[in-house]
Amino acid sequence: MARPEANPLPLVRVVGPSMVPTLRTGDVVLVNYGKPPKPNDLVLVRWQARPDQLSVKRAVRRDGEGWHVEGDNEFASTDSRTLGSAEVLGVIRIRLWPRPRLL
């Protein structure tokens, strides 16, 4: 995924199985950068341990300075259960492709 600073459009393509069944590889979502998350929101995050990797996860709860986030597919997700709290970069509300819908 492109770094948000380098992405002129707030679009992100999902890669990997961590958010199945909600999102799948190839889905394109619209990110509202800077929007504060609420529990259960889908969010775009970055971890201190992996600063060059962006991930789409589900916000669970505030956790110190960041958020505890988890993938919807617990069997195929590396998330806060392994990496600790994450920095939320934006909230995802819409899947644009291939099956457009509010999330």
For each residue, the residues with C-beta under 8 A, 3 or more apart:
1: 12 13 15 54
2: 6 7 12 54
3: 6 7 52 54
4: 7 31 33 44 54 89 90
5:
6: 2 3
7: 2 3 4 10 11 12
8:
9:
10: 7 30 31 32 33 90
11: 7 28 29 30 31 96
12: 1 2 7 28 29 31 44 54 56 92
13: 1 26 27 28
14: 19 23 24 25 26 27 28 29 56
15: 1 25
16: 19 25 76
17: 20 24 25 73 76
18: 55 56 57 71 72 73 76 77 78 79
19: 14 16 22 23 24 42 56 57 58 71 72 73 77
20: 17 23 24 72 73 76
21: 24 72 73
22: 19 42 58 72 103
23: 14 19 20 27 29 42 56 72 95 103
24: 14 17 19 20 21 27
25: 14 15 16 17
26: 13 14 97 98
27: 13 14 23 24 95 97 98
28: 11 12 13 14 95 96 97
29: 11 12 14 23 42 56 92 94 95 96 103
30: 10 11 92 93 94 95 96
31: 4 10 11 12 44 89 90 91 92
32: 10 35 90 91 92 93
33: 4 10 44 89 90
34: 89 90
35: 32 90 91
36: 88 91
37: 41 43 59 67 88 91
38: 41 59
39: 59 60 61
40: 58 59 60
41: 37 38 58 59 91 92
42: 19 22 23 29 56 57 58 59 91 92 93 103
43: 37 56 57 58 59 67 69 88 89 90 91 92
44: 4 12 31 33 54 55 56 88 89 90 91 92
45: 54 55 56 57 67 69 86 87 88 89
46: 50 51 53 54 55 86 87 89
47: 50 51 53 55 83 84 86 87
48: 51 84 87
49: 83 84
50: 46 47 53 83
51: 46 47 48
52: 3
53: 46 47 50
54: 1 2 3 4 12 44 45 46 89
55: 18 44 45 46 47 69 79 86
56: 12 14 18 19 23 29 42 43 44 45 92
57: 18 19 42 43 45 69 70 71 77 79 80 86
58: 19 22 40 41 42 43 69 70 71 72
59: 37 38 39 40 41 42 43 67 68 69 88
60: 39 40 67 68 69 70 80
61: 39 67 68
62: 66 67 68
63: 66 67 68 80 84 85
64: 85
65: 85
66: 62 63 84 85 86 87 88
67: 37 43 45 59 60 61 62 63 80 85 86 87 88
68: 59 60 61 62 63 80 85 86
69: 43 45 55 57 58 59 60 79 80 86 88
70: 57 58 60 74 77 79 80 81
71: 18 19 57 58 74 76 77 78 79
72: 18 19 20 21 22 23 58 77
73: 17 18 19 20 21 76 77
74: 70 71 77
75:
76: 16 17 18 20 71 73
77: 18 19 57 70 71 72 73 74
78: 18 71 82 83
79: 18 55 57 69 70 71 82 83 86
80: 57 60 63 67 68 69 70 83 84 85 86
81: 70
82: 78 79
83: 47 49 50 78 79 80 86
84: 47 48 49 63 66 80
85: 63 64 65 66 67 68 80
86: 45 46 47 55 57 66 67 68 69 79 80 83
87: 45 46 47 48 66 67
88: 36 37 43 44 45 59 66 67 69 91
89: 4 31 33 34 43 44 45 46 54
90: 4 10 31 32 33 34 35 43 44
91: 31 32 35 36 37 41 42 43 44 88
92: 12 29 30 31 32 41 42 43 44 56 103
93: 30 32 42 102 103
94: 29 30 100 101 102 103
95: 23 27 28 29 30 99 100 101 103
96: 11 28 29 30 100
97: 26 27 28 100
98: 26 27
99: 95
100: 94 95 96 97
101: 94 95
102: 93 94
103: 22 23 29 42 92 93 94 95
